[in-house]
Amino acid sequence: MSALTTPAADTDAAPTLITSAQRALRLLEAAARYPKGATAKQLARDTGLALGTAYHLLRTLVHDRYLERREGRYLTGPAVAGLTREESPAAGRHRLDRLLTVLANELSAAVYFALYRQGEVELVATAAAPGSPVVDHRDFHRGAHAHSAGKTLLALMSAEERRSHLARYPMVALTPYTLREPQHLPLLPSQGPQRATPITQYQEFTLGTAGAAVPIVAGNGIAAVSVTLPMTQAHRLAAIAAQLRTRLSDDFVSVAFGL
C-alpha cells in the first residue's frame, strides 16, 4: 500500500513547490515596478495573492536578498542583479551609490568607498548623512597617509607598492596631527585582513573630523570603506566602525570591484 501512496505524495509536492516559485517570481516582478518600494498590501493586491501568503514569500525573498525591506516597503535586492551575467558600469555605479546611501543613513555617518587602481588611491563614491557631511576630499589621492581609507589601502599594499606611492606622494602635514613617518603607518595581517581592527584617524586629514575604515579584499583587488564624523561625535567612532565591518557583504564586494 505504501508503494502506491508514495508517488502520490511526490506528485502533490512538485506542484506545490512550482506554485510557490511562481508566486515568488510574481512578487519580484511586482516589486520591480516600484522604484521607491511597495508595501506588502500593494504587492499582494497586484499579484492577487492572499496577504498572509504574500508576507510569507516576502520574508523568504528578503532573507535570500532578492528583496530589501526598508521603512515598511519592499524593493529589489542585490541578489536580483546577480541573476544577470553582465551589468553596465552605470548600473553598477547606481548600486554602489545606493549601498553607500543606505550605510550612511544606518550609521548616521558620512561614508566613502576608495580603491587602489593602477597605482593610485582613488575615491570612487561618497554619501553624506544628516549631521555628518562629506569632508573636502580634493587632497584625497595625495593624502592617503592621513585619512583612514588611505591608511587602510597603504596597509594592504605590498611593500614595493607602498614605497612607490609614498615616493610620489610624500607624507606632508595636512594638519598638526598628521603622521609624517612611514614606520608609524599601521599594517594589517596578510591573512584575513577583514578581521583586523578598523584603522582610525583623528584630525589627521581634516581638522574637526575623525574617521575609521575597514578593508575589502577580492583576489588582487584592494579597497576600503570608511566613515567620518565630526570630532564632537568621535565617541561613536569605535561602535560605528564595528557595525561597518559586520555590515559589508559579498554583494558589496561584487559591486565594488565590478566598476
N, C-alpha and C positions, 0 to 999 in steps of 0.2 A: 504493500500500500504506500509505504514511504517513497518507493521508487517512482510511483505515479505522481505524488504530490510535489516532489522536489522541482521538476521542470516548471510546474505551475507557479511556484514561489519565485523562480528565476524570471519567468515571463512577466510577473507582476512588478518585480523590482526594476527591470530595464526601463519600461515606460515612465516609471516614477522618477528615475534619475534623469532621463531625457527631458521630461516635463520641467523639472527643476532647473535644468540648464537653460532651457528655452526661456523660462520666466526670468532668470538672472540676466540673460542677454537682452531681453526686452527692457529690463530696468536700466541696464547700461546704456542702451540706445536712447532711452528717455532722458536719462541724466545728461547725456552729451548735448541735448538740445537746450540745456540751461547753463550758459557760461558762468553765471553767478550762483549757480546751485539751485536745487529744488527741494522742497520738503518731502517727507515720506508720503504724506497725503496726496501731494501733487503727482508723485511718481506712481502711486497706486492707482489714482484716477486715470492717468494717461495710459497705463498698461492694462487696466481692467482687472487688477489683482485685488484680492481682499487685503485690507490694511495689515492684518496680522501676518499674512504670507509675505507681503512686501517688507515688513520690518525684519522678518527672519532672514530673507535673502539679502537685504541691505547690510545687516550685521556681518554676514559672511563675506560680502564683497568688500566691505571696509576692512575686515580682518586681513583679507588677501591683497589689499592695497589697490584693488580695481576702482574703488571709490574712496573719497575722503569725506569726512563729516566735519563741517565747521559751522558753528553757531546754528545748529539745527538743520542745516542744509547739506545736501549731498552733491559732490562734484566728482568728475572723473579723476582717478588717481594715477600715480606714477606707473603702476603695472600696465595700464592701458597702452601707454607709449611703447612698452616693451613688446607688444604684440606685433608691431610693425618692424620690418627689417631695417629700415633706414629712417632717419629723422633729419629734416633740414636744419642748417645752422640757426635759422631764425626761430624755428620751433624749439630747438634745444636751449637757445638763449631765453626764450619766453619761460620755459620750465625752470631754468636756473633763477631767473628774476622772481618767479613765483615762490620757489622754495626759500629764497633769502627773505622775501617779504613775510612769509609765514614764520620763519625763525625770528625775525626782528620783532614781530608782534608778540610771539610767545615769550621771548626772553626780555622784552622791553629794553632792548639794546640795539645800537647800530651794528649791522652785520656786513662782513666783507668776504669775498672769495678771491683768492690770489693763487697764481700758479707760477712755476718756473718753466719757461718755454723758450727754446732757442737761446739759452744763455742769459735770459733776462727774467727778473722778478716782475710779474705783470699783474696789475689789479684788473680783474675781469668784470666784476659787478659788485654793487653795494645796495644796501637797503637801510633806510633810517627808521627810527621808532620815535614815538612821542616822548619828548624829554631827552632823547639821545640822538642828536643829529650826526650825520656822517662828517668826519673830520676832513679838513683840507688835505687832499692827497696828491697835490702837484709834485711833491718830492718822493712819492711812493717808491719808485724804482731805485732811486739813489739812496733812499733812507731805509733800506731793508734791515740794516743793523739796529734800527731804532724802534720799529713797530713790531708788534707780536707776530703778525703773519710773516714778515720778512725774516725775523729771528728763527721762526719755525722752518721756513724754507732753507735758510742757511744751514740749519742743524741737520736737515735731510740731505743736503748736497754731499757729494764726495769731497774729500779734502782738496783735490785739484780744482773742482768747480768753485769751492768756497774761496780759495786763494785767488782764482781768476776774477771772481765777482768783486772781491774787496780791493783788488788792484785797480779795477776800473771805477769802482765807487768807494773811495776811502771812507773810513768811519769818522766823518766830520760831526761836530757837535751841532745838533739841531735845536737842542735846549740845554740848559745847565745840567740836566740829568742824563744825557745821552752817554752810553758806553763808548769808549774810544779805543779799547784794546781788543784785538781778535780773541785772545785767550779768555776773555771774560764772557764771550758769547756762549749761550747754552748749547748742549749737544743732546741728541736723542738716541736711545738704544737702537742698534741696527736691526734687532729682532723685535717685531711688534711695536713700532713707534706710536701706533694709535692708542696704545695703553699707557703711554707716558703721561706724566703730569703736564697739563696745558702750560704753555710758555706765556708769561705775563710781562708787562712793562707798565711803568708808572711815570707819566710825563716825559718819557724819553723822546717821543716823536712830536707830540704837541702838548704844550703846557695846558694844564687843567683837564687832561684826559688820561684814563687808564685803559689798558687793553689786554686781551688774552686770546690765544689761538690754539687750535688743535690741528694735527696733520692729517692729510689724506694721501694714501699711497696706493697706486694701482700699477703693477708692473714697474716700468721705469718712470712712470709719471709721478710727480710730487706736487702737492697743492696744500693750501691751508684755508681754513675758515676761521675768521676772527671776529671778535666783538669789541666795541669801545663803549665806555661810559664816562660821563663827567666825573671828575675826582670827588665831587660831593656824593656820588653813589658807588665809590670804589669798594665799599664794604660788601657789595653784591657780587663782585667780580668772581671770586672763587666758586660760589654756588652756580653762577651763570655758566662759567667755563665747564663745570662738571655736567650741567644739563646739555650743553652744546655737544660734548663728547658722546653722550649717550643718544642724542637726537639724530646725529648723522647716520645715514644708512647707505646700503649698496645702491639705492636709487639715486642718491645724491652723487655718488662716485661715477655712475654711468652717465649722468648729465654733465658733470664737471669735465670729464675727460673726453666727452663726445663733441665739445665745442671746437 
